[in-house]
Amino acid sequence: MEPMSVEMNPSQAANVTSDSDVYDDGFLRIEHNWYYVSCNGTSLFLPRKEFLILSRLARNVDRVVPTQVLWEYAWSKLEPCNAATLRVYIHHLRQKLQPFGISIKSLISVGYCLCAPMNHSEGSSITQGSL
């Protein structure tokens, strides 16, 4: 499998800093190297697999991340992808993020998309009803 290239619009690129490996849009903050997540200043404590899934989604906010990419990032390339297991983890993440207005949308048989709250996302390309 060829590595995927990820293109970011200027507002997304400003939210991810390669030096510290942090995503911060002023509402959702993810420190990828430190397994730290906060929403609106409230720390969220996520199990490792949930954090890894969210971390990969946050690197591509408002873009669909293929199921296989999420699986390989959170588990490994050696384990066959188990879509049902991934759905369970996505369900748990949705429950934890929903109170903050952050959603994870599904594109059946393709992947998942982290959608920032509309009032916190500049120029979001995906709206609530898109997926």
C-alpha positions in Angstrom: 0.0 0.0 0.0 1.4 3.4 -1.0 1.6 6.1 1.7 -1.2 8.7 1.4 -0.4 12.3 0.9 -2.4 14.7 3.1 -3.2 18.1 1.9 -4.2 20.8 4.3 -5.8 24.1 3.7 -4.0 27.1 5.3 -6.4 27.3 8.3 -5.7 23.6 9.1 -2.0 23.9 8.6 -1.9 26.7 11.2 -3.5 24.3 13.7 -0.8 21.6 13.5 2.7 22.4 14.5 5.3 19.9 13.5 7.8 21.1 16.1 5.6 20.1 19.1 3.2 17.8 17.2 0.2 19.5 18.6 -3.3 20.1 17.1 -5.0 23.2 18.6 -7.9 25.0 17.0 -8.6 27.1 20.1 -11.3 24.6 21.3 -9.9 21.1 20.7 -6.3 20.5 21.7 -4.4 17.3 21.1 -0.8 16.8 22.0 0.0 13.8 19.9 3.3 12.9 21.6 2.0 13.3 25.1 -1.4 11.5 24.8 -3.2 14.7 25.9 -6.6 15.8 24.8 -8.7 18.8 26.0 -12.0 20.2 24.8 -12.8 23.8 25.7 -10.2 23.6 28.5 -11.5 20.3 29.9 -9.0 17.4 29.9 -10.3 14.1 28.5 -8.7 10.9 29.6 -8.9 8.4 26.7 -7.7 4.8 26.5 -4.7 4.4 24.2 -6.6 3.0 21.2 -9.2 5.8 21.4 -6.5 8.4 21.6 -4.7 7.0 18.6 -7.8 7.0 16.5 -8.7 10.6 17.6 -5.1 11.7 17.0 -5.1 10.4 13.4 -8.5 12.0 12.7 -7.3 15.3 14.1 -4.5 15.3 11.7 -7.1 15.5 9.0 -10.0 17.5 10.4 -13.0 17.7 8.1 -11.5 15.1 5.8 -12.3 11.4 5.6 -9.7 9.1 6.9 -9.9 5.6 5.5 -10.9 2.8 7.8 -7.7 0.9 7.0 -5.5 3.9 7.8 -7.1 4.3 11.2 -6.8 0.5 11.9 -3.1 0.5 11.0 -2.4 3.5 13.1 -4.1 2.3 16.2 -3.4 -1.4 15.9 -0.8 -2.5 13.3 -0.4 -3.3 9.7 0.1 -6.9 10.6 -3.4 -7.4 12.1 -6.2 -7.7 9.6 -8.6 -4.8 9.8 -11.6 -5.5 11.9 -14.3 -2.8 11.0 -16.6 -4.0 13.8 -14.0 -3.4 16.5 -13.1 0.0 15.0 -16.8 0.9 15.1 -17.0 0.2 18.8 -14.0 2.5 19.5 -15.6 5.2 17.3 -18.8 4.8 19.2 -17.0 5.4 22.5 -15.2 8.5 21.1 -18.5 9.9 19.8 -20.0 9.6 23.3 -17.1 11.4 24.9 -16.8 14.2 22.3 -20.6 14.8 21.8 -21.0 17.0 24.9 -18.4 19.3 23.4 -20.2 19.6 20.0 -17.5 17.6 18.2 -18.7 14.8 16.0 -17.2 11.9 14.1 -19.1 11.2 10.8 -19.1 7.9 9.0 -18.7 7.4 5.3 -19.9 3.8 5.0 -17.3 1.4 3.6 -14.8 4.2 3.3 -13.8 5.8 6.7 -14.4 8.4 9.3 -14.2 12.2 9.5 -13.7 14.4 12.6 -15.9 17.4 12.3 -15.0 20.4 14.4 -17.9 22.3 15.9 -19.3 24.7 13.3 -18.7 27.8 15.5 -15.1 26.8 16.1 -14.1 25.7 12.6 -13.0 28.2 10.1 -14.2 27.4 6.6 -15.2 23.8 7.4 -15.7 21.9 4.2 -18.1 19.3 5.7 -21.4 20.3 7.3 -23.5 18.3 9.7 -25.7 16.8 6.9 -22.9 16.0 4.4 -22.1 12.5 5.6 
